[in-house]
Amino acid sequence: MGAAQEQTIRTLIPARIDRMPWSRFHTRMVAALGVAWVLDGMEITIASAVGDVLRAPETLGLTSTEVGFAATVYLLGQVTGALVFGRLSDRLGRRRLFIFTLGVYLVANGLTALSFDYWWLLLFRFIAGTGIGGEYSAIHSAIDELIPARYRGRIDLAVSGTYWLGAMIGTASTFVLLNPDLLPVNVGWRIGLLIGPLLGLAIWGLRRHLPESPRWLVMHGREREAEVAIREIEEHVLVSGKELPPVDERKVIEIRPHGPVRYRDVIRVVCRDYPKRSVLGATLMISQSFLYNAIFFTYVLVLSNFYGVSASDASKYLFLFALGNLLGPFVLGPLFDTVGRKPMISSTYILSGLLLALTGWLFKEGMLTATTQTLLWAVIFFIASAAASSGYLTVSELFPLEIRALAIAVFFAIAQTFGSLGPTIFGALIGDQAHPEPTRLFYGYLFAAAMMVFAGIITIFLGVRAERASLEDITPPLSQVGS
């Protein structure tokens, strides 16, 4: 190690961040970074909505299984991107990565819109997925490291919840783009895939003006740059008319940067130092990923095959479903900072699982219409959306800063590997029969519900009380002296 890595740094930067009041800087940062979730929500909504259209002979002529597999490929791309770019985010910084990964997504998704056959579609859906997967790890790390502790839970959930704002934008657009009376069937879906890149370009400049995480800088021995970054943020707060409370000098921490983290260090932290947290994070992420990917990617297929709803009319139902998902994290989010992480995470997982099982039974018995099915799902996912968002919050909070992005990436990858099976499995359960059998699909819903309930029970025993606490108090950095 060099001298810069061996020296001990005494710093108050975490305390200076956590004592800040909310300001326009924080709002601007959340808007610039949270667009990743908006883009992903829009992507998956449009992909789900066009799934039925892509089965038409005048488009790509896909089967239901091929539509489901295309969704699986996109999710596998997210896994790859999360692992590759998550590692780079911990080594090179949050800022470089959340700029680069947005660029990867923009280019790949634009090329996806030009797909002329199934393999072209799969290739660029995979690359676009890598960009979004990389966004998740860099962005969650940056947001959690820059948001004051007392706001972290609600803001993290709200940012994840904006996925459904993207879903609503995607739904509104497909209502027009997939209407054969307005656009040719082989044109509308291509235009829909270009909406995300246009939105991403609009936010590109705003991201370029965001600072690097001062926490990341100081933990990597770049004390002078960290001081410049934190002063810049403090000046933004003062300019917005807010007062900065005094810093509690007792919260000073000593840092001795130890250089790049090796994979064996990651394995030691995850498996030996924090095994219970690892089990908790994996359980929460896997269960919510399977639930969402299985149901949302095949939502239009269910409406079409079981209720006779056309692809263009399905947009109306998707809009209501997305609205319930969007409201959940915003309405319930503050409770994760006040009532606490353990009770809120466990209750939202268990309750959404039980309600899904009940709704699945009503579906099997033929007691639902397209409207009542959507209303019940909107209620279920009002709760499940907050639960799913809290999974990302959990894995971001519970591991040291030096491996935070990679930890998010690893658990995201594990979750999406399992979750990516959902669309293919549920697509096969739906099938291409003239008269599809609801009982087969019911068992799929029942399995997803059981996973959610199990995750909620695990949280009761392994959950960590992280509400309103500094990240360094929850999990000391690897470079902190005495940790």
Solvent accessible surface area in square Angstrom, and as a share of the most:
residue,aa,sasa,rsa
1,M,152,0.68
2,G,42,0.40
3,A,84,0.65
4,A,61,0.47
5,Q,52,0.23
6,E,102,0.46
7,Q,84,0.38
8,T,61,0.36
9,I,4,0.02
10,R,148,0.54
11,T,10,0.06
12,L,35,0.17
13,I,5,0.03
14,P,6,0.04
15,A,9,0.07
16,R,40,0.15
17,I,1,0.01
18,D,20,0.11
19,R,43,0.16
20,M,1,0.00
21,P,24,0.15
22,W,61,0.22
23,S,5,0.03
24,R,147,0.54
25,F,3,0.01
26,H,0,0.00
27,T,75,0.44
28,R,84,0.31
29,M,0,0.00
30,V,29,0.16
31,A,54,0.42
32,A,0,0.00
33,L,1,0.00
34,G,5,0.05
35,V,9,0.05
36,A,0,0.00
37,W,14,0.05
38,V,14,0.08
39,L,0,0.00
40,D,3,0.01
41,G,0,0.00
42,M,0,0.00
43,E,0,0.00
44,I,8,0.04
45,T,1,0.00
46,I,0,0.00
47,A,22,0.17
48,S,6,0.04
49,A,1,0.00
50,V,6,0.03
51,G,1,0.01
52,D,28,0.15
53,V,11,0.06
54,L,11,0.06
55,R,60,0.22
56,A,24,0.19
57,P,124,0.78
58,E,101,0.45
59,T,18,0.10
60,L,33,0.16
61,G,40,0.38
62,L,10,0.05
63,T,65,0.38
64,S,0,0.00
65,T,64,0.37
66,E,57,0.25
67,V,15,0.08
68,G,3,0.02
69,F,84,0.35
70,A,12,0.09
71,A,10,0.08
72,T,10,0.06
73,V,16,0.09
74,Y,0,0.00
75,L,0,0.00
76,L,68,0.34
77,G,0,0.00
78,Q,1,0.00
79,V,18,0.10
80,T,54,0.32
81,G,1,0.01
82,A,0,0.00
83,L,71,0.35
84,V,76,0.44
85,F,25,0.10
86,G,0,0.00
87,R,35,0.13
88,L,63,0.31
89,S,0,0.00
90,D,8,0.04
91,R,121,0.44
92,L,75,0.37
93,G,0,0.00
94,R,0,0.00
95,R,75,0.27
96,R,143,0.52
97,L,6,0.03
98,F,3,0.01
99,I,26,0.13
100,F,114,0.47
101,T,0,0.00
102,L,1,0.00
103,G,17,0.16
104,V,30,0.17
105,Y,0,0.00
106,L,18,0.09
107,V,100,0.58
108,A,2,0.02
109,N,0,0.00
110,G,18,0.18
111,L,59,0.29
112,T,0,0.00
113,A,2,0.01
114,L,111,0.55
115,S,0,0.00
116,F,135,0.56
117,D,55,0.29
118,Y,35,0.13
119,W,185,0.65
120,W,69,0.24
121,L,6,0.03
122,L,11,0.05
123,L,93,0.46
124,F,24,0.10
125,R,9,0.03
126,F,67,0.28
127,I,59,0.30
128,A,0,0.00
129,G,0,0.00
130,T,17,0.10
131,G,0,0.00
132,I,0,0.00
133,G,0,0.00
134,G,0,0.00
135,E,0,0.00
136,Y,5,0.02
137,S,0,0.00
138,A,0,0.00
139,I,0,0.00
140,H,1,0.00
141,S,0,0.00
142,A,1,0.01
143,I,1,0.01
144,D,0,0.00
145,E,0,0.00
146,L,7,0.04
147,I,0,0.00
148,P,0,0.00
149,A,8,0.06
150,R,71,0.26
151,Y,50,0.19
152,R,1,0.00
153,G,0,0.00
154,R,64,0.23
155,I,27,0.14
156,D,1,0.00
157,L,0,0.00
158,A,15,0.12
159,V,2,0.01
160,S,4,0.03
161,G,0,0.00
162,T,24,0.14
163,Y,25,0.09
164,W,11,0.04
165,L,76,0.38
166,G,0,0.00
167,A,0,0.00
168,M,25,0.11
169,I,65,0.33
170,G,0,0.00
171,T,2,0.01
172,A,52,0.40
173,S,19,0.12
174,T,1,0.00
175,F,87,0.36
176,V,73,0.42
177,L,20,0.10
178,L,14,0.07
179,N,39,0.20
180,P,92,0.58
181,D,128,0.66
182,L,107,0.53
183,L,47,0.23
184,P,84,0.53
185,V,48,0.27
186,N,52,0.27
187,V,61,0.35
188,G,0,0.00
189,W,2,0.01
190,R,54,0.20
191,I,70,0.36
192,G,1,0.01
193,L,4,0.02
194,L,72,0.36
195,I,42,0.21
196,G,0,0.00
197,P,12,0.08
198,L,121,0.60
199,L,57,0.28
200,G,0,0.00
201,L,111,0.55
202,A,82,0.63
203,I,29,0.15
204,W,73,0.26
205,G,35,0.34
206,L,54,0.27
207,R,1,0.01
208,R,126,0.46
209,H,149,0.67
210,L,8,0.04
211,P,15,0.09
212,E,26,0.11
213,S,2,0.01
214,P,0,0.00
215,R,1,0.00
216,W,4,0.01
217,L,6,0.03
218,V,0,0.00
219,M,4,0.02
220,H,55,0.24
221,G,14,0.13
222,R,88,0.32
223,E,77,0.34
224,R,208,0.76
225,E,81,0.36
226,A,0,0.00
227,E,49,0.22
228,V,96,0.55
229,A,8,0.06
230,I,0,0.00
231,R,140,0.51
232,E,61,0.27
233,I,3,0.01
234,E,18,0.08
235,E,102,0.46
236,H,66,0.29
237,V,0,0.00
238,L,95,0.47
239,V,117,0.67
240,S,20,0.13
241,G,64,0.62
242,K,86,0.36
243,E,151,0.68
244,L,43,0.22
245,P,56,0.35
246,P,127,0.80
247,V,36,0.21
248,D,45,0.23
249,E,120,0.54
250,R,209,0.76
251,K,117,0.50
252,V,44,0.25
253,I,24,0.12
254,E,59,0.27
255,I,0,0.00
256,R,113,0.41
257,P,2,0.01
258,H,53,0.24
259,G,16,0.16
260,P,82,0.52
261,V,12,0.07
262,R,124,0.45
263,Y,131,0.50
264,R,161,0.59
265,D,16,0.08
266,V,13,0.07
267,I,106,0.54
268,R,81,0.29
269,V,0,0.00
270,V,23,0.13
271,C,84,0.50
272,R,166,0.61
273,D,56,0.29
274,Y,49,0.19
275,P,62,0.39
276,K,137,0.58
277,R,38,0.14
278,S,14,0.09
279,V,77,0.44
280,L,2,0.01
281,G,1,0.01
282,A,22,0.17
283,T,21,0.12
284,L,1,0.00
285,M,0,0.00
286,I,30,0.15
287,S,2,0.02
288,Q,10,0.05
289,S,5,0.03
290,F,12,0.05
291,L,2,0.01
292,Y,25,0.09
293,N,11,0.06
294,A,0,0.00
295,I,3,0.01
296,F,4,0.02
297,F,10,0.04
298,T,1,0.01
299,Y,0,0.00
300,V,1,0.01
301,L,4,0.02
302,V,2,0.01
303,L,0,0.00
304,S,24,0.16
305,N,34,0.17
306,F,43,0.18
307,Y,55,0.21
308,G,68,0.66
309,V,18,0.10
310,S,53,0.34
311,A,13,0.10
312,S,18,0.12
313,D,59,0.31
314,A,0,0.00
315,S,2,0.01
316,K,114,0.48
317,Y,49,0.18
318,L,1,0.00
319,F,82,0.34
320,L,65,0.32
321,F,0,0.00
322,A,1,0.00
323,L,61,0.30
324,G,10,0.09
325,N,0,0.00
326,L,26,0.13
327,L,81,0.40
328,G,0,0.00
329,P,1,0.00
330,F,96,0.40
331,V,86,0.49
332,L,28,0.14
333,G,0,0.00
334,P,49,0.31
335,L,68,0.34
336,F,0,0.00
337,D,0,0.00
338,T,87,0.50
339,V,81,0.46
340,G,0,0.00
341,R,5,0.02
342,K,45,0.19
343,P,52,0.33
344,M,20,0.09
345,I,7,0.03
346,S,10,0.06
347,S,54,0.35
348,T,5,0.03
349,Y,0,0.00
350,I,41,0.21
351,L,83,0.42
352,S,1,0.01
353,G,0,0.00
354,L,101,0.50
355,L,49,0.24
356,L,1,0.00
357,A,26,0.20
358,L,98,0.49
359,T,4,0.02
360,G,1,0.01
361,W,113,0.40
362,L,32,0.16
363,F,9,0.04
364,K,54,0.23
365,E,83,0.37
366,G,61,0.59
367,M,118,0.52
368,L,21,0.11
369,T,79,0.46
370,A,12,0.09
371,T,71,0.41
372,T,55,0.32
373,Q,1,0.00
374,T,1,0.00
375,L,87,0.43
376,L,58,0.29
377,W,2,0.01
378,A,11,0.08
379,V,87,0.50
380,I,4,0.02
381,F,0,0.00
382,F,56,0.23
383,I,21,0.11
384,A,0,0.00
385,S,2,0.02
386,A,0,0.00
387,A,0,0.00
388,A,10,0.08
389,S,6,0.04
390,S,0,0.00
391,G,0,0.00
392,Y,15,0.06
393,L,0,0.00
394,T,8,0.04
395,V,1,0.00
396,S,0,0.00
397,E,3,0.01
398,L,3,0.02
399,F,1,0.00
400,P,1,0.01
401,L,3,0.01
402,E,8,0.04
403,I,1,0.01
404,R,3,0.01
405,A,0,0.00
406,L,6,0.03
407,A,1,0.01
408,I,1,0.00
409,A,0,0.00
410,V,41,0.24
411,F,5,0.02
412,F,1,0.01
413,A,7,0.05
414,I,63,0.32
415,A,1,0.01
416,Q,13,0.06
417,T,66,0.38
418,F,99,0.41
419,G,0,0.00
420,S,1,0.01
421,L,92,0.46
422,G,0,0.00
423,P,0,0.00
424,T,41,0.24
425,I,76,0.38
426,F,1,0.00
427,G,0,0.00
428,A,53,0.41
429,L,39,0.20
430,I,0,0.00
431,G,11,0.11
432,D,91,0.47
433,Q,87,0.39
434,A,94,0.72
435,H,165,0.74
436,P,22,0.14
437,E,84,0.38
438,P,35,0.22
439,T,42,0.25
440,R,93,0.34
441,L,0,0.00
442,F,19,0.08
443,Y,131,0.50
444,G,9,0.08
445,Y,3,0.01
446,L,72,0.36
447,F,118,0.49
448,A,0,0.00
449,A,3,0.02
450,A,59,0.46
451,M,37,0.16
452,M,0,0.00
453,V,32,0.19
454,F,116,0.48
455,A,0,0.00
456,G,0,0.00
457,I,77,0.39
458,I,30,0.15
459,T,1,0.00
460,I,85,0.43
461,F,154,0.64
462,L,39,0.19
463,G,14,0.14
464,V,39,0.23
465,R,158,0.58
466,A,1,0.01
467,E,39,0.18
468,R,128,0.47
469,A,27,0.21
470,S,21,0.13
471,L,1,0.01
472,E,13,0.06
473,D,111,0.57
474,I,17,0.09
475,T,2,0.01
476,P,47,0.30
477,P,2,0.01
478,L,38,0.19
479,S,5,0.03
480,Q,38,0.17
481,V,52,0.30
482,G,83,0.80
483,S,83,0.54
